[in-house]
Amino acid sequence: DLHMFQKDFKPALRFMVVSDIHYKDEPCVEEERMAKALQIAYRLSEESESYKKLDAVYAVGDFANSGTETQMRKFKATLDKYCKEETQYCLMMASHEYHGGGVEKAHELFKEIFDIPVDNHRVINGFHFISMTCSHACEFEDDKVEFAKKALKEAREADPKKPIFFFQHPHITDTVSGSIYWADEKFYTTFMDFPQVIDFSGHSHVPINDPRSIFQKHFTALGTGSLSYFELDEFDKYYGTVPPNKADCAQMLLVEADENGRVRIYPYDVLTDNFFPFVWEIDEPWNPESFKYTDARYKTDKAPYFPENTLLEVTDVNDKGFKLTFSQAKSDDEYVNDYKIVIKEKATGTIIKQSCLWSEYYFYNMPETLSITFDDLDSGKDYTVDIFAGSFWNTISKPVSTEVTTK
């Protein structure tokens, strides 16, 4: 059942992770979303048959849009209002918290308002949680790596087979989706000696229901989405990296671990109050040979496909172009990632235009059809149009095609 926590899994720990919340000085929708996320996490915990607690809430940076005292106090007020006594909370800072008055001022406010060390190592229900605040902007200095190593060694000594939960704002470079641009490589080689690390990071605003938001190689890494707006780390889309309706965005991760150190991670859509349709399972966090979410996923031969009755219609034809509307392709992999549209001169076969758009999988209620308008073609020309659906794993569908003559 994709509408609840796994029934046969008996947690000894449950926590939620959010990031990139962006509280503003003035009233903002992000406050409502954060409150809703906490209320949902408690409701789901209560409904769980075997374990009813929410042990921790982790906010992985950019909780404040510009790090003002007002924003920090508002965020603290939300935590105070909705967090129960059983729940520990922890947060860390990065670029946006430093926008207001710089690093030192942010650190002073943080200590005064939250009374949490900016770099934190704590044990919750026997599990080690380590969180790190960026030295400046979204980068880490060497002293942070030393802190991390010491904490990781302590955690491993306590129990080498248990997961170690690690949190910082930027992604680790070359791991999850979003880590081309929104990342710092500083901890990578350190984590390699600790495969039991399960690392949570934000910064990119990449959707958590992108299956590449979990990454396993030498260790496990997860992206944590946003409660504010989407941005995606792919650079070929005609509207850029920030999609239309970007602000219809509020996602979180819910994480459970059992006494044997097995872990279940649930991507959740706060906006519509729904589990996304997959659970990520890590049964042996300490053993990379057991990892399921590796780059082997790119070796799939499963491509998306357009069903027989695919809608493909051309409207608004004029001397400069036309509007194209088509129904979504199907995928055995939950979602199609994107669509490439290729327009050629019919007479010569010359490619005149290649354009790409997302399937909008990041909205829980994905649209059934997508549209795109072309307005820079030549008049009175015959064109062929091919649409290809792309998966997250670089597999491409056979195209659906049509022909258009501009006026």
C-alpha positions in Angstrom: 0.0 0.0 0.0 1.5 3.3 -1.1 -0.7 5.3 1.2 1.1 4.5 4.5 4.3 3.4 6.1 5.3 -0.2 5.4 3.3 -2.4 7.7 5.9 -5.1 8.2 8.6 -2.7 9.2 8.9 -2.0 13.0 10.6 1.3 13.5 12.8 2.2 16.5 13.2 5.7 15.2 11.3 8.1 13.0 12.2 11.6 11.8 11.3 14.1 9.1 13.7 16.2 6.9 12.8 19.4 5.2 15.0 22.1 3.6 14.9 25.3 1.6 11.9 26.7 3.4 12.7 30.4 3.0 10.7 32.1 5.7 10.3 35.8 4.9 9.8 38.8 7.2 6.3 39.3 6.0 3.6 36.6 6.3 4.3 33.9 3.7 2.9 30.6 2.4 6.1 28.8 3.5 5.0 29.2 7.1 1.8 27.5 6.4 3.6 24.7 4.6 6.0 24.1 7.4 3.2 23.9 9.9 1.3 21.5 7.6 4.4 19.3 7.2 4.8 19.0 11.0 1.1 18.2 11.5 1.2 15.6 8.7 4.3 13.9 10.2 2.5 13.7 13.6 -0.7 12.4 12.1 1.0 9.7 10.1 3.1 8.7 13.2 -0.1 8.4 15.3 -1.7 6.2 12.6 1.3 3.9 12.5 0.4 0.6 14.2 3.9 -0.3 15.5 5.5 3.1 16.4 3.7 6.3 17.1 6.5 8.8 17.8 8.2 11.4 15.7 11.6 11.6 17.2 13.2 14.4 15.3 12.8 17.2 12.8 15.8 18.2 10.7 15.8 21.4 8.7 18.7 21.3 6.3 19.5 25.0 5.7 17.8 28.0 4.0 15.0 27.9 6.6 15.3 31.7 6.6 15.2 33.6 3.3 17.7 36.2 4.4 18.6 35.3 7.9 17.0 38.2 9.7 16.1 38.0 13.3 12.4 38.2 12.4 12.7 35.1 10.1 14.6 33.1 12.6 12.2 33.9 15.4 9.2 33.0 13.2 10.8 29.7 12.4 11.4 29.0 16.1 7.8 29.9 16.8 6.5 27.4 14.3 8.7 24.7 15.9 7.6 25.6 19.4 4.0 25.6 18.4 3.9 22.3 16.6 6.7 20.1 17.9 5.7 17.9 20.8 8.0 17.2 23.7 9.0 13.8 22.3 10.5 15.5 19.2 14.0 16.9 19.0 14.7 19.5 16.4 17.9 20.5 14.7 18.8 22.9 12.0 21.8 24.2 10.2 22.7 27.3 8.2 24.0 28.2 4.8 23.9 30.9 2.2 20.4 32.4 2.8 20.9 32.6 6.6 24.0 34.6 5.9 22.4 37.1 3.5 21.2 39.4 6.3 24.2 40.4 8.3 26.9 37.9 7.3 28.2 34.7 9.0 29.1 36.0 12.5 25.8 37.8 13.0 23.9 34.8 11.8 25.8 32.5 14.2 25.0 34.9 17.1 21.3 35.0 16.3 21.2 31.2 15.8 22.8 30.6 19.2 20.5 33.1 21.0 17.3 32.0 19.3 17.7 28.2 18.9 20.4 27.4 21.5 21.8 24.7 19.3 25.5 24.4 18.3 25.9 25.2 14.6 27.7 21.9 14.2 25.9 19.2 16.0 26.5 15.6 17.0 23.7 13.9 18.9 22.4 10.4 19.6 18.7 9.8 19.2 17.3 6.4 20.2 20.8 4.9 19.8 21.3 6.4 16.3 24.0 9.0 15.5 22.9 12.3 13.9 25.6 14.7 12.7 24.8 18.1 11.2 27.1 20.7 9.8 26.7 24.4 9.1 28.5 25.9 6.1 31.6 27.9 6.9 30.5 30.7 4.5 27.9 30.7 1.7 27.6 27.1 0.7 31.2 25.9 1.3 33.0 24.1 4.1 36.5 24.8 5.4 39.0 22.1 6.5 38.1 22.4 10.2 34.6 21.3 9.4 36.0 18.1 7.8 38.0 17.4 11.0 34.8 17.8 13.1 33.0 15.4 10.7 35.7 12.8 10.8 35.8 12.8 14.6 32.0 12.5 14.9 31.9 9.8 12.2 34.5 7.7 14.0 32.7 7.9 17.3 29.5 6.8 15.6 31.1 3.9 13.8 32.8 2.7 17.0 29.4 2.7 18.8 28.0 0.3 16.2 29.6 -0.2 12.8 26.4 -1.6 11.2 24.0 1.1 12.1 23.3 4.0 9.7 24.9 7.3 10.6 22.5 10.2 9.6 24.4 13.2 8.3 23.0 16.6 7.3 24.4 19.7 5.5 22.9 22.2 3.2 24.7 21.8 -0.2 24.6 18.5 -1.9 27.8 16.4 -2.1 29.2 17.1 -5.6 28.4 14.4 -8.2 25.9 12.5 -6.1 22.1 13.2 -6.2 20.2 15.1 -8.9 21.0 18.8 -8.3 24.6 18.2 -7.5 26.1 19.5 -10.8 25.7 23.0 -9.6 24.3 23.2 -6.1 27.1 21.3 -4.3 30.3 21.2 -2.4 32.7 18.2 -2.7 34.5 18.7 0.7 33.1 15.7 2.5 33.1 13.2 -0.4 36.3 11.4 0.3 35.7 11.4 4.1 32.3 9.8 3.6 33.9 7.1 1.4 35.4 5.5 4.6 32.0 5.4 6.2 29.6 3.6 3.8 27.0 3.6 6.5 26.5 7.4 6.1 23.1 8.4 4.9 23.5 12.0 4.0 20.7 14.6 3.6 21.2 17.8 1.7 19.2 20.6 0.0 20.2 23.8 -1.8 19.1 22.8 -5.3 15.3 22.7 -4.8 15.3 19.6 -7.0 12.1 17.5 -6.5 12.5 14.6 -4.1 10.3 12.4 -6.3 13.0 12.5 -8.9 14.3 9.0 -8.4 17.8 10.4 -8.8 17.3 12.2 -5.5 18.6 9.1 -3.9 22.2 8.1 -4.8 24.3 5.2 -3.6 27.9 4.5 -4.5 30.4 4.6 -1.7 27.7 5.8 0.7 24.1 6.9 0.5 23.0 10.5 -0.3 19.5 12.1 -0.5 18.2 15.4 -1.8 15.6 17.0 0.5 13.6 19.2 -2.0 12.0 22.5 -0.9 8.9 24.0 0.8 9.2 27.1 -1.4 9.7 26.5 -5.1 11.2 24.0 -7.6 14.4 24.3 -9.5 15.9 21.5 -11.5 19.5 20.9 -12.4 19.0 20.2 -16.1 20.0 22.9 -18.6 18.3 22.1 -21.8 14.7 23.2 -21.0 13.3 26.1 -23.0 12.2 27.9 -19.9 15.5 27.4 -18.1 16.0 25.5 -14.8 13.0 27.0 -13.0 9.8 25.5 -14.3 6.4 27.2 -14.8 4.3 27.1 -11.6 7.5 26.6 -9.6 5.8 27.7 -6.4 3.4 24.8 -6.2 6.0 23.1 -4.2 6.1 21.5 -0.7 7.9 18.2 -0.2 9.6 16.4 2.7 11.2 13.1 3.5 10.0 10.8 6.3 12.6 8.4 7.5 12.3 5.3 9.7 15.0 2.9 11.1 14.5 -0.3 13.0 16.6 -1.8 15.8 18.6 -3.8 13.2 19.6 -0.6 11.5 17.5 -1.1 8.4 16.1 2.1 6.9 13.0 3.2 5.0 12.7 6.6 3.4 9.4 8.0 2.2 9.2 11.0 -0.2 6.1 12.9 0.7 4.1 15.6 -1.0 3.0 18.1 1.7 1.0 20.2 -0.8 -1.5 17.5 -1.5 -0.9 15.4 1.6 0.2 12.2 -0.2 3.0 9.7 -0.2 4.8 9.6 -3.5 4.5 6.1 -5.0 7.8 4.7 -3.9 9.7 3.8 -0.7 13.5 3.7 -0.7 14.9 0.7 1.3 18.4 0.4 2.8 18.7 -2.9 4.6 22.5 -3.0 5.0 23.6 0.7 5.1 27.2 -0.4 5.9 27.5 -2.7 2.8 27.8 -0.9 -0.6 27.4 -4.3 -2.4 23.8 -4.4 -1.1 22.9 -0.9 -2.5 19.9 -0.7 -4.8 20.0 2.9 -6.0 23.3 3.0 -7.8 24.3 4.1 -11.3 23.3 0.6 -12.4 19.9 2.1 -12.8 21.3 3.8 -16.0 21.7 0.3 -17.6 18.0 -0.3 -17.9 16.6 -1.0 -21.3 13.1 0.1 -20.2 12.2 3.2 -22.2 9.0 5.2 -21.9 6.4 4.7 -24.6 3.5 6.5 -26.2 0.3 4.5 -26.1 -1.6 3.8 -29.3 -4.2 6.5 -28.7 -1.8 9.3 -27.8 -3.3 12.8 -28.4 -1.1 14.9 -30.6 -2.7 18.1 -31.9 -1.5 21.2 -33.7 -3.5 24.5 -33.1 -2.9 28.2 -33.5 -1.0 27.8 -36.8 0.3 31.2 -38.1 3.2 32.5 -40.2 5.7 32.1 -37.4 4.7 28.8 -35.8 2.1 26.9 -34.0 1.0 25.4 -30.7 1.6 21.7 -30.0 -0.4 19.7 -27.4 0.2 16.1 -26.6 -0.7 13.5 -23.9 1.9 12.2 -21.6 3.8 9.0 -22.4 3.8 6.0 -20.1 6.7 4.6 -18.1 7.2 1.4 -16.0 9.4 3.6 -13.9 6.6 5.7 -12.3 7.3 8.9 -14.3 8.6 10.2 -17.6 11.2 12.9 -16.9 11.0 15.0 -20.0 10.1 15.4 -23.7 12.3 16.4 -26.6 10.6 18.0 -29.6 12.5 18.0 -32.9 11.3 20.1 -35.8 12.7 19.5 -39.3 12.2 21.1 -42.7 10.2 18.4 -44.5 11.9 18.9 -47.8 15.5 18.6 -46.6 15.3 16.8 -43.2 17.4 19.7 -41.7 16.8 20.1 -38.0 15.5 23.7 -37.4 14.6 23.4 -33.8 15.2 21.1 -30.8 13.3 22.0 -27.6 12.8 20.2 -24.3 10.3 20.4 -21.5 9.7 18.5 -18.3 6.8 16.1 -17.8 5.9 18.1 -14.6 6.3 14.8 -12.6 7.1 17.0 -9.6 3.5 18.0 -9.2 1.7 15.1 -7.4 -1.2 15.6 -9.8 0.7 15.5 -13.0 -1.1 17.1 -16.0 -2.4 14.6 -18.5 -1.4 16.8 -21.5 1.4 19.2 -22.1 1.6 22.2 -24.5 4.4 24.2 -26.1 4.2 27.1 -28.6 6.8 27.7 -31.3 6.9 31.3 -32.7 10.2 31.7 -34.6 9.7 29.5 -37.6 9.5 30.6 -41.3 6.2 31.2 -43.0 4.8 29.0 -45.7 7.0 26.0 -44.9 6.3 22.3 -44.4 7.7 20.9 -41.2 7.8 17.5 -39.5 7.5 17.3 -35.8 8.8 14.4 -33.6 8.2 14.1 -29.9 10.4 11.8 -27.8 9.8 10.9 -24.2 12.9 10.5 -21.9 13.3 8.6 -18.7 15.5 9.5 -15.8 17.9 6.9 -16.9 18.7 8.2 -20.4 16.3 5.8 -22.2 14.2 7.4 -25.0 10.9 6.4 -26.4 10.0 5.9 -30.1 8.6 9.2 -31.3 5.1 10.3 -32.0 5.1 12.5 -35.1 3.0 14.9 -37.1 3.4 17.4 -40.0 2.6 21.2 -40.0 2.6 23.8 -42.7 3.0 27.4 -41.4 0.9 30.1 -43.1 
